[in-house]
Amino acid sequence: MEINTQLVHSLLWFVGGAITYKFLHNLVNFGQMSIVFEELNRRIITLAYSMDTDIEFLCKKKYEYLKESGMAKKEVDFVRSIDDRTLQTWRQNVIRQFFAAYPRQMHGLLPFSDWASAQRYVLESFDEENRQ
């Protein structure tokens, strides 16, 4: 009878160890994944921010050239309004794609919720990198 009790006791320790290992393994993997995703998010949103600033600069130059070419102010304003709407839509789509790419349970890992908070996040990241 003692052998059976010892066997059951050993089996319980084995099962408990296996469950503990699986739990800790998943916990460490989740931690590593969240670190990787955080860095990936930061780099992607930084790239989008850089593209946005480049597009804004190019648009300003375009409006200057349109004015210099003799285009009427009303037409330049019309082109500007189209560009502004297009850029605004692009910004919203960038943020939407972040949320669409992640499961709803992981949305809390994203440190931004709209373009303005994404810009703040990028600028804070720049400041943090400059301090190091």
C-alpha positions as CSV (number, residue, x, y, z in Angstrom):
1,M,0.0,0.0,0.0
2,E,2.9,2.4,0.7
3,I,4.2,1.9,-2.8
4,N,0.9,3.0,-4.3
5,T,0.8,6.1,-2.0
6,Q,4.4,6.9,-2.9
7,L,3.6,6.5,-6.6
8,V,0.5,8.7,-6.3
9,H,2.6,11.3,-4.4
10,S,5.3,11.3,-7.0
11,L,2.7,11.5,-9.8
12,L,1.1,14.5,-8.1
13,W,4.5,16.2,-7.8
14,F,5.2,15.5,-11.5
15,V,1.8,16.8,-12.7
16,G,2.2,19.9,-10.4
17,G,5.7,20.5,-11.7
18,A,4.5,20.2,-15.3
19,I,1.6,22.6,-14.8
20,T,3.9,25.1,-13.0
21,Y,6.5,24.8,-15.8
22,K,3.8,25.4,-18.5
23,F,2.4,28.4,-16.6
24,L,5.9,30.0,-16.1
25,H,6.9,29.2,-19.6
26,N,3.8,31.0,-21.0
27,L,4.3,33.9,-18.6
28,V,7.9,34.4,-19.8
29,N,6.9,34.0,-23.4
30,F,4.1,36.6,-23.0
31,G,6.6,39.0,-21.3
32,Q,9.1,38.5,-24.2
33,M,6.4,39.0,-26.8
34,S,5.1,42.2,-25.2
35,I,8.7,43.6,-25.2
36,V,9.1,42.7,-28.9
37,F,5.7,44.1,-29.8
38,E,6.4,47.3,-27.9
39,E,9.6,47.9,-29.8
40,L,8.0,46.9,-33.1
41,N,5.1,49.3,-32.4
42,R,7.5,52.1,-31.5
43,R,9.5,51.6,-34.7
44,I,6.4,51.4,-36.9
45,I,4.7,54.5,-35.5
46,T,8.1,56.3,-35.7
47,L,8.3,55.5,-39.3
48,A,4.7,56.7,-39.9
49,Y,5.5,59.9,-38.0
50,S,8.5,60.5,-40.2
51,M,6.5,59.9,-43.3
52,D,3.8,62.3,-42.0
53,T,6.3,65.1,-41.4
54,D,7.9,64.5,-44.8
55,I,4.4,64.6,-46.5
56,E,3.6,67.9,-44.6
57,F,6.9,69.4,-45.8
58,L,6.3,68.3,-49.4
59,C,2.7,69.7,-49.3
60,K,4.0,73.1,-48.1
61,K,6.5,73.2,-51.0
62,K,3.8,72.1,-53.4
63,Y,1.6,75.0,-52.3
64,E,4.5,77.5,-52.6
65,Y,5.1,76.2,-56.1
66,L,1.5,76.4,-57.0
67,K,1.3,80.0,-55.9
68,E,4.5,80.9,-57.8
69,S,3.1,79.2,-60.9
70,G,0.2,81.7,-60.8
71,M,-2.6,79.4,-59.6
72,A,-5.4,81.3,-58.0
73,K,-5.5,81.3,-54.2
74,K,-9.0,79.7,-54.2
75,E,-7.6,76.8,-56.3
76,V,-4.6,76.4,-54.0
77,D,-6.9,76.4,-51.0
78,F,-9.0,73.7,-52.7
79,V,-5.9,71.5,-53.3
80,R,-4.8,72.1,-49.7
81,S,-8.2,71.0,-48.4
82,I,-8.1,67.8,-50.4
83,D,-4.5,67.1,-49.2
84,D,-5.6,67.8,-45.6
85,R,-8.5,65.4,-45.8
86,T,-6.3,62.8,-47.4
87,L,-3.6,63.1,-44.8
88,Q,-6.1,63.0,-42.0
89,T,-7.6,59.8,-43.4
90,W,-4.2,58.3,-43.8
91,R,-3.4,59.1,-40.1
92,Q,-6.6,57.6,-38.9
93,N,-6.0,54.5,-41.0
94,V,-2.5,54.0,-39.5
95,I,-4.0,54.0,-36.0
96,R,-6.9,51.8,-37.1
97,Q,-4.5,49.2,-38.6
98,F,-2.6,49.0,-35.3
99,F,-5.8,48.1,-33.5
100,A,-7.0,45.8,-36.2
101,A,-3.7,43.9,-36.2
102,Y,-3.9,43.1,-32.5
103,P,-6.5,41.0,-30.6
104,R,-8.9,43.1,-28.5
105,Q,-7.2,41.7,-25.3
106,M,-3.9,43.2,-26.4
107,H,-5.2,46.7,-27.2
108,G,-4.0,47.8,-23.8
109,L,-0.4,47.2,-24.8
110,L,-0.7,50.0,-27.4
111,P,0.5,53.3,-25.8
112,F,-1.7,55.4,-28.0
113,S,-5.3,55.6,-29.2
114,D,-5.3,58.3,-31.9
115,W,-2.8,60.2,-34.0
116,A,-2.2,63.0,-31.5
117,S,-1.3,60.5,-28.7
118,A,0.8,58.5,-31.2
119,Q,2.8,61.7,-32.0
120,R,3.3,62.4,-28.3
121,Y,4.5,58.8,-27.9
122,V,7.0,59.2,-30.7
123,L,8.3,62.5,-29.4
124,E,8.7,61.0,-25.9
125,S,10.6,58.1,-27.5
126,F,12.9,60.5,-29.2
127,D,13.5,62.3,-26.0
128,E,14.2,59.1,-24.2
129,E,16.6,57.9,-26.8
130,N,18.4,61.3,-26.7
131,R,18.8,61.0,-22.9
132,Q,20.5,57.6,-23.2
